[in-house]
Amino acid sequence: MREILIRGAEAVVTMNGRRAEIAGGDVLIRGSVIAAVGQGLTTGGEVVSARGCVVTPGLVNTHHHLYQTLTRAVPGGQDALLFGWLKTLYPIWSRFGPEEMRVSALVGLAELALSGCTLSSDHLYLFPNGARLEDTIDAAREIGLRFHPTRGAMSIGESDGGLPPDGLVEREGAILDDMARVVDAFHDPSEGAMVRVGLAPCSPFSVSRELMREAAVLARDKGVMLHTHLAENDEDIAYSLEKFGCRPGQYAEDLGWTGDDVWHAHCVKLDSSEIDLFARSGTGVAHCPCSNCRLGSGIAPVRAMRDAGVKVALGVDGSASNDAGNLVAEARQMMLLQRVSLGADAMGAREALEIATLGGAQVLGRPDCGSLEPGKRADIAVWDLSGIEAAGAWDPVAALVFCGPTRVRDLFVEGRQVVRDGQLTTIDLPRVIEDQTRLAHRLMG
């Protein structure tokens, strides 16, 4: 069986139960799993020098809209709050098709890989002009990232009091049928799975109570996870109070949307009772700090959630509301926002790195990922600290979050090297960027 030894790192950050960090550490990959972590390891296989580097578990992204990489910095949406931003972009997204979905996913996943991400979810909730979930699944296979796509949906259009235009919504019966189809076709529940599928009605303001409830029943029948947007900003809370007569947390609980098989995106406006509900029920949260800043949504109560025992992970959110997809930069932003809200001791670099790795794996129900331990999947990021970003840094692990680098040197997913010396090995990235630029110009026309 093929072996790769990552040898002599400045520090190996294990994220194991003791959160051990190994100076001068090695990681031995055997096939698709980690065989050993320690010092002085040997192999007859390939050796990758990690001198001057920090080695971490691959980062985990728990919320994205990959299709949005085609609509970055769109005029009219640059300075809008959530609902106004959506109103600007819905008509553009309605012109997408399978090619736009696939190419934008390739670009978004490539950007994630170069920022150290080995596992990403995606929330795809619109399917115009023949687009299907497999457009993104095919892209993830081509890039080589571990993928957790979710079959989203919108069913309440403007004529029924919803936010999206009628042309972007689907019939609820057709939605449930296609949810069952994609789970049966692509979901792999086994350890080490490269693709798992979740169900993800878009939001309380774009689907009915009935679809939320029926999607939860279907997900539990199929043994897959549930995901949606929740409590993102003040508009979101006001909508829930007006339409449902309760806060978003109560709405979620009433419809079966709490539990360890559920994770919600944003949760910026959760109150103390909702935080307690999520902690008691094991419900996860995908925190998206850059998007929350961009849309003026607020600062999520991450410190309060963590202290209460809520599972918290990171998400870059869509590139139309970030507008980047760099996960280690997202960890820094999270740390800084908690500090500006609560004080300089509110969150440290190591906790931020834990949320970006192990925290994401826990939220996505992946005990086989998120740490560097024998038997875990070989999802590993190697960060070169010899460049200008970390020049003069005294603590190499903290430096990764405080100052960089923000681009990974090497990345291994399931033991396969996806990034080598800062370059993707799996796709012709310049050609894909040309395709992306062509499609963006066509959408502008």
Secondary structure, DSSP 4 states (H G I P E B T S, - for coil): --EEEEEEEEEEE--STT--EEEEEEEEEETTEEEEEESS---SSEEEE-TTEEEEEPEEE----GGGGGSTT-TTTTT--HHHHHHHHHHHHTT--HHHHHHHHHHHHHHHHHTTEEEEEEEE---GGG--THHHHHHHHHHT-EEEEEEEE----GGGT-SS-GGG---HHHHHHHHHHHHHHH---STT-SB--EEEE--TTTS-HHHHHHHHHHHHHHT--EEEEES-SHHHHHHHHHHHSS-HHHHHHHTT--STTEEEEE-TT--HHHHHHHHHHT-EEEE-HHHHHHTT-----HHHHHHHT-EEEE----TTSS----HHHHHHHHHHHHHHHH-TTS--HHHHHHIIIIIHHHHTT-TTSSS--TTSB--EEEEE--SGGGTT-S-HHHHHHHT---S-SEEEETTEEEEETTEESSS-HHHHHHHHHHHHHHHH-
